[in-house]
Amino acid sequence: FRLNIEGLLVYFPYDYIYPEQYSYMLELKRTLDAKGHGVLEMPSGTGKTISLLSLIVAYQRAFPLEVTKLIYCSRTVPEIEKVVEELRKLMEFYSKETGENHNFLALALSSRKNLCIHPEVHTSLRFGKEVDGKCHSLTASYIRAQRHSNPNQPECRFYEEFDAVGRQVPLPAGIYNLDDLKDFGRRKGWCPYYLARYSTMSASTP
């Protein structure tokens, strides 16, 4: 349903809102109005994520020049994926209520280990440092420079294709979890990790 929070129209994709959620959004709006810092806390299981997303997206729509980007940090991949799914549900609710398709880009950003699609890397290496090291050995600028004199030098075709083409073509509007990014990377032949990093510059919610 729709909420009016001190003059701000907020879309909330559930049939019921807890008093704590309303108070959270109210304090968050006042923090944004004051252009200051805020430390907000809610008990576990009371809907912090959707409260924050609903208020921030509403504020972005109302004041696009003041709030251009939300960076949501989390400790674990499951938590990141949960945030992305909550945001997907919210934006589907926006489209249903307004009848509009919103030009909104949100994506999950994680480590190389969680985004690599190189068949010799992501299937054989288990630890993040190993994946990072192998990636550097294929994509570092000095390694790539050596290929001019040694064409047999190993390369990552996904990085090379992204570097040649992907930087020129923005990621289409949408909401992408880690699997979405990997699927997109496979279709295009682009590295999802570097695509995600590069796309955070234009994303509304990385």
Secondary structure, 3 states (H helix, E strand, C coil): CEEEECCEEEECCCCCCCHHHHHHHHHHHHHHHHCCCCCCCCCCCCCHHHHHHHHHHHHHHHCCCCCCCCCCCCCCHHHHHHHHHHHHHHHHHHHHHHCCCCCCEEECCCCHHHHCCCHHHHCCCCCHHHHHHHHHHHHCHHHHHHCCCCCCCCCCHHHHHHHHCHHHCCCCCEEECHHHHHHHHHHHCCCHHHHHHHHCCCCCEC
